[in-house]
Amino acid sequence: MQADRSGQPTPATESPDVATRRGTSRGPFPEMFLLPVRSFLMLQFVSMLAAIALTAFCWGVYGPVLHRGGDQLGSALRAFMCVGMAYFGIAIVVPLAILWKSGEKGSWTKTGVLWSLLAGAAGALGALGVILAVRVFGGKPIYVMPLVFGGAPVVNTLLNATMTKSFGQLKAPFLAGLILVITGAATVLIFKPSAPHAAPKAVAKATAADTAVADAPVEKPAAPTLVPKVEQRAEKFLGVLLAAAMTMLTWGAYGPVLHKGQTAMGGSRLRPLICIGVSYFLIAVLVPLALLGPTGDKGTWDTTGLLWSLGAGSLGALGALGTILAFANGGKPFTVMPVVFGCAPVINTFTTLALAETAPETVKPIFLAGLMVVAAGAATVLAFGPRGHAPGKPHGGPSAPAAT
């Protein structure tokens, strides 16, 4: 047994690289050997933050851009197909070309392919939920997307804790962060901005013109129509909530499932992305294409709407790539996804306002406070979230960190 500089015994058989990391190398200047290691870890951390920022930005802008494209196309199914076509190009064609030309570390495994396909299916179903909430049931991105990004980190954390068996690491500060996320999401829903509507004025003018020509008894049949209108609004509101809940569940499961698939394929970056693209193509292109006729879709392939919807799909695919890169640079679902889900709603709000979908004066301070509570809760989850299994014995191979 030898002793290090602090007087602690060190095994004589300790490898030089481990001794260098511990500062116990026999060299005269062991600190010099620590610089490359520290530089690598710092570079890896900065790369992870950059990848998280890419995902948060892309997924934050995704909702308003998709809403604009859907308005131009006049069809939820066509907008969803554009998202799938964008994924096909960015997540299948481009990665396959790179693999064919230069290759990449990792390998194709059945387990990795299955989990990555499931991750892609979760992402596609989440995108469908957004389209249903925004286009079919009339929700607005400025409150639908913050709700999604407020609930998804809760699902992400609970699922990841189940998969890694780390429920014992869920401490009080972490649970407080989850409560903040839920509270902020509820605040966003209750105090959502609403743009002034011109429709009631037109209805009022039409009613006034009718009453001027017709007799007074004509107004009696109008009273019973109030109940169906209330019921219709309630049904749409419930539809928005259910569609948003579906997106919360699927996008919340996205991170842990994708991380498991990427790890099973040896830390590969492109192979999981290809699997995600395949799932998106099958769910978001072929299925809506088969439903266009039976559902009597009346939308059009407007050029402007096509570009906006393809742009939304491109943002979604780039966000998926950012998530993969964050995992490849040492991030884990417990840490990566809450940051993404905390920052994306803020970006979503400012993007929506910039696109003039909602007048700035309609945004109430309490609504902005809800956004900040969501972000604060996500940050708390990041700071106090469980880290999975405790680290085991160090491996001598350099490939160990890549599987995190």
KOLRO-348116 format. One line per field, with one value per residue (C-alpha): chain; residue number from 1; x, y negated, z negated. Coordinates in steps of 0.02 Angstrom, whole numbers, plus 50000, padded with zeros to 5 digits. Example, Ala and Ser with C-alpha at 12.3 -4.5 7.8 and 13.67 -1.06 7.14 Angstrom:
! KOLRO-348116
cadena c(A,A)
num c(1,2)
X c(50615,50684)
Y c(50225,50053)
Z c(49610,49643)
***
This chain:
! KOLRO-348116
cadena c(A,A,A,A,A,A,A,A,A,A,A,A,A,A,A,A,A,A,A,A,A,A,A,A,A,A,A,A,A,A,A,A,A,A,A,A,A,A,A,A,A,A,A,A,A,A,A,A,A,A,A,A,A,A,A,A,A,A,A,A,A,A,A,A,A,A,A,A,A,A,A,A,A,A,A,A,A,A,A,A,A,A,A,A,A,A,A,A,A,A,A,A,A,A,A,A,A,A,A,A,A,A,A,A,A,A,A,A,A,A,A,A,A,A,A,A,A,A,A,A,A,A,A,A,A,A,A,A,A,A,A,A,A,A,A,A,A,A,A,A,A,A,A,A,A,A,A,A,A,A,A,A,A,A,A,A,A,A,A,A,A,A,A,A,A,A,A,A,A,A,A,A,A,A,A,A,A,A,A,A,A,A,A,A,A,A,A,A,A,A,A,A,A,A,A,A,A,A,A,A,A,A,A,A,A,A,A,A,A,A,A,A,A,A,A,A,A,A,A,A,A,A,A,A,A,A,A,A,A,A,A,A,A,A,A,A,A,A,A,A,A,A,A,A,A,A,A,A,A,A,A,A,A,A,A,A,A,A,A,A,A,A,A,A,A,A,A,A,A,A,A,A,A,A,A,A,A,A,A,A,A,A,A,A,A,A,A,A,A,A,A,A,A,A,A,A,A,A,A,A,A,A,A,A,A,A,A,A,A,A,A,A,A,A,A,A,A,A,A,A,A,A,A,A,A,A,A,A,A,A,A,A,A,A,A,A,A,A,A,A,A,A,A,A,A,A,A,A,A,A,A,A,A,A,A,A,A,A,A,A,A,A,A,A,A,A,A,A,A,A,A,A,A,A,A,A,A,A,A,A,A,A,A,A,A,A,A,A,A,A,A,A,A,A,A,A,A,A,A,A,A,A,A,A)
num c(1,2,3,4,5,6,7,8,9,10,11,12,13,14,15,16,17,18,19,20,21,22,23,24,25,26,27,28,29,30,31,32,33,34,35,36,37,38,39,40,41,42,43,44,45,46,47,48,49,50,51,52,53,54,55,56,57,58,59,60,61,62,63,64,65,66,67,68,69,70,71,72,73,74,75,76,77,78,79,80,81,82,83,84,85,86,87,88,89,90,91,92,93,94,95,96,97,98,99,100,101,102,103,104,105,106,107,108,109,110,111,112,113,114,115,116,117,118,119,120,121,122,123,124,125,126,127,128,129,130,131,132,133,134,135,136,137,138,139,140,141,142,143,144,145,146,147,148,149,150,151,152,153,154,155,156,157,158,159,160,161,162,163,164,165,166,167,168,169,170,171,172,173,174,175,176,177,178,179,180,181,182,183,184,185,186,187,188,189,190,191,192,193,194,195,196,197,198,199,200,201,202,203,204,205,206,207,208,209,210,211,212,213,214,215,216,217,218,219,220,221,222,223,224,225,226,227,228,229,230,231,232,233,234,235,236,237,238,239,240,241,242,243,244,245,246,247,248,249,250,251,252,253,254,255,256,257,258,259,260,261,262,263,264,265,266,267,268,269,270,271,272,273,274,275,276,277,278,279,280,281,282,283,284,285,286,287,288,289,290,291,292,293,294,295,296,297,298,299,300,301,302,303,304,305,306,307,308,309,310,311,312,313,314,315,316,317,318,319,320,321,322,323,324,325,326,327,328,329,330,331,332,333,334,335,336,337,338,339,340,341,342,343,344,345,346,347,348,349,350,351,352,353,354,355,356,357,358,359,360,361,362,363,364,365,366,367,368,369,370,371,372,373,374,375,376,377,378,379,380,381,382,383,384,385,386,387,388,389,390,391,392,393,394,395,396,397,398,399,400,401,402,403,404)
X c(50000,50055,49994,49929,49965,49825,49894,49755,49813,49809,49822,49989,49905,49801,49803,49895,49738,49641,49789,49800,49614,49639,49795,49902,50008,50194,50230,50308,50160,50000,49892,49946,49863,49701,49681,49630,49505,49429,49424,49336,49207,49175,49159,49038,48933,48927,48879,48739,48674,48681,48583,48453,48438,48413,48272,48188,48192,48128,47990,47942,47918,47836,47659,47631,47709,47601,47446,47485,47509,47348,47252,47317,47282,47112,47142,47214,47256,47353,47452,47495,47551,47669,47747,47775,47849,47971,48024,48048,48172,48267,48259,48274,48351,48488,48546,48547,48655,48778,48785,48814,48952,49049,48971,48952,48988,48860,48764,48588,48510,48333,48308,48372,48267,48109,48129,48176,48024,47916,47994,47952,47774,47758,47820,47700,47551,47599,47602,47431,47369,47430,47340,47179,47186,47229,47144,46997,46941,46991,47125,47261,47447,47482,47400,47393,47581,47624,47500,47586,47759,47698,47628,47755,47900,47793,47760,47943,48002,47880,47912,48100,48094,47997,48117,48272,48192,48240,48079,48177,48273,48116,48148,48039,48118,48091,47908,47888,47953,47822,47686,47751,47742,47563,47510,47589,47506,47335,47364,47405,47243,47130,47202,47241,47240,47091,47096,46945,46819,46728,46599,46480,46463,46414,46290,46217,46196,46112,45995,45949,45911,45804,45702,45671,45588,45509,45380,45423,45373,45517,45639,45564,45652,45821,45813,45830,45988,46085,46091,46165,46293,46347,46356,46456,46580,46596,46628,46763,46843,46844,46918,47059,47097,47096,47205,47327,47329,47373,47518,47575,47581,47666,47792,47824,47870,47974,48136,48154,48103,48221,48365,48341,48341,48496,48589,48543,48621,48788,48759,48724,48655,48589,48512,48383,48342,48308,48191,48098,48080,48009,47877,47830,47813,47700,47589,47590,47589,47514,47371,47308,47328,47210,47086,47074,46938,46831,46827,46775,46923,46893,47065,47179,47364,47397,47580,47594,47512,47622,47779,47722,47675,47836,47928,47840,47888,48068,48072,48005,48137,48278,48213,48221,48401,48441,48373,48481,48635,48600,48592,48750,48842,48804,48627,48490,48300,48292,48392,48372,48184,48131,48243,48168,47991,48024,48100,47992,47829,47915,47982,47810,47727,47845,47837,47648,47648,47778,47669,47525,47410,47361,47368,47499,47374,47268,47408,47371,47510,47444,47461,47644,47663,47597,47729,47864,47798,47806,47986,48032,47955,48048,48211,48179,48147,48313,48409,48336,48284,48347,48496,48450,48561,48710,48870,48952,49134,49229,49261,49428,49355,49322,49148,49067,49022,48941,48804,48742)
Y c(50000,49824,49658,49513,49331,49323,49473,49591,49766,49801,49975,50004,50081,49926,49888,49731,49651,49674,49609,49458,49418,49436,49329,49476,49499,49525,49387,49226,49119,49222,49064,49049,49214,49155,49010,49115,49211,49051,48972,49125,49126,48940,48959,49104,49002,48851,48966,49039,48865,48815,48971,48935,48756,48819,48934,48804,48675,48793,48868,48697,48625,48785,48750,48576,48622,48778,48677,48551,48691,48776,48615,48597,48779,48786,48967,49048,49208,49117,49019,49182,49260,49114,49144,49326,49282,49162,49299,49418,49301,49243,49399,49536,49478,49367,49487,49635,49535,49492,49672,49735,49610,49600,49720,49692,49776,49897,50035,50091,50196,50265,50189,50019,50017,50067,49934,49800,49843,49827,49658,49603,49666,49568,49411,49434,49465,49311,49208,49277,49224,49047,49042,49108,48982,48834,48870,48986,48924,48741,48724,48591,48631,48494,48600,48776,48790,48725,48851,48990,48936,48917,49092,49186,49169,49249,49398,49400,49405,49537,49651,49630,49665,49824,49881,49845,49899,49736,49687,49685,49535,49427,49299,49157,49018,49122,49154,48968,48935,49051,48958,48794,48864,48923,48759,48656,48760,48738,48550,48545,48636,48530,48360,48394,48240,48220,48110,47997,48079,47986,48123,48069,47897,47974,48086,47937,47840,47987,48009,47826,47833,47988,47914,47757,47856,48002,48003,48019,48205,48251,48223,48366,48511,48428,48463,48654,48638,48573,48744,48834,48694,48715,48903,48881,48768,48889,49033,48934,48884,49065,49113,48988,49058,49240,49202,49104,49247,49370,49260,49242,49430,49470,49328,49362,49541,49486,49448,49606,49720,49635,49639,49825,49855,49748,49836,50006,49954,49910,49723,49701,49532,49565,49737,49685,49533,49646,49753,49598,49544,49714,49705,49529,49579,49726,49633,49454,49484,49651,49652,49475,49510,49657,49552,49402,49482,49569,49416,49299,49184,49015,48940,48881,48898,48713,48669,48554,48678,48817,48718,48672,48852,48922,48793,48854,49033,48981,48896,49054,49163,49044,49046,49236,49226,49103,49224,49365,49253,49202,49385,49422,49285,49355,49293,49401,49391,49336,49179,49145,49154,49041,48902,48922,48926,48774,48662,48711,48631,48463,48473,48529,48377,48250,48336,48330,48146,48110,48194,48081,48225,48142,47957,47918,47818,47974,48060,48039,48027,48180,48279,48228,48274,48447,48465,48416,48540,48678,48631,48620,48789,48868,48791,48860,49032,49016,48965,49093,49232,49409,49462,49646,49784,49741,49751,49918,49965,49869,49956,49947,49933,49762,49811,49808,49623,49634,49748,49623)
Z c(50000,50042,49973,50076,50038,49910,49816,49875,49924,50110,50185,50267,50418,50456,50643,50701,50775,50611,50512,50625,50599,50411,50414,50351,50506,50477,50603,50537,50596,50582,50598,50780,50818,50739,50861,51013,50907,50837,51010,51080,50941,50962,51151,51125,51004,51120,51264,51160,51119,51302,51351,51217,51279,51456,51401,51291,51431,51567,51462,51394,51568,51631,51569,51640,51807,51822,51777,51913,52041,51991,52013,52190,52237,52154,52105,51950,52045,52180,52052,51962,52126,52154,51984,52030,52200,52117,51996,52143,52224,52070,51962,52095,52258,52187,52048,52169,52290,52150,52090,52267,52299,52135,52011,51825,51659,51588,51674,51719,51581,51568,51396,51450,51608,51513,51379,51505,51612,51457,51422,51599,51580,51417,51504,51650,51538,51439,51598,51642,51471,51503,51671,51593,51452,51564,51730,51692,51521,51543,51409,51425,51424,51297,51161,51235,51253,51078,51007,51103,51049,50870,50855,50959,50834,50699,50812,50862,50682,50621,50770,50758,50571,50609,50744,50639,50474,50389,50300,50138,50204,50224,50087,50022,50128,50284,50241,50207,50382,50455,50359,50430,50605,50582,50499,50636,50771,50688,50677,50862,50903,50794,50841,51023,51136,51252,51405,51436,51550,51686,51712,51573,51653,51819,51733,51640,51802,51886,51739,51741,51928,51907,51765,51864,52003,51911,51774,51589,51574,51690,51544,51443,51534,51498,51311,51318,51424,51274,51193,51344,51362,51181,51203,51362,51276,51131,51251,51342,51177,51122,51290,51267,51095,51155,51305,51198,51072,51209,51261,51081,51060,51225,51223,51039,51083,51232,51139,51032,51176,51299,51175,51150,51338,51366,51225,51297,51463,51385,51370,51556,51607,51782,51762,51630,51737,51887,51782,51725,51907,51955,51818,51869,52051,52010,51887,51953,52141,52189,52062,52101,52287,52270,52171,52287,52394,52263,52150,52291,52266,52349,52327,52467,52501,52484,52516,52367,52250,52319,52281,52106,52064,52137,52034,51877,51917,51948,51779,51697,51782,51734,51556,51556,51618,51480,51350,51419,51418,51238,51186,51285,51189,51017,50987,50916,50926,50744,50787,50973,50993,50847,50913,51087,51020,50911,51045,51194,51128,51109,51285,51344,51267,51340,51510,51509,51464,51598,51729,51673,51632,51470,51430,51296,51192,51167,51071,50887,50756,50666,50828,50841,50658,50700,50835,50711,50583,50715,50755,50571,50537,50682,50621,50446,50519,50610,50455,50336,50454,50423,50525,50546,50481,50377,50479,50476,50485,50618,50782,50863,51041,51115,51176,51004,51000,51173,51108,50979)
***
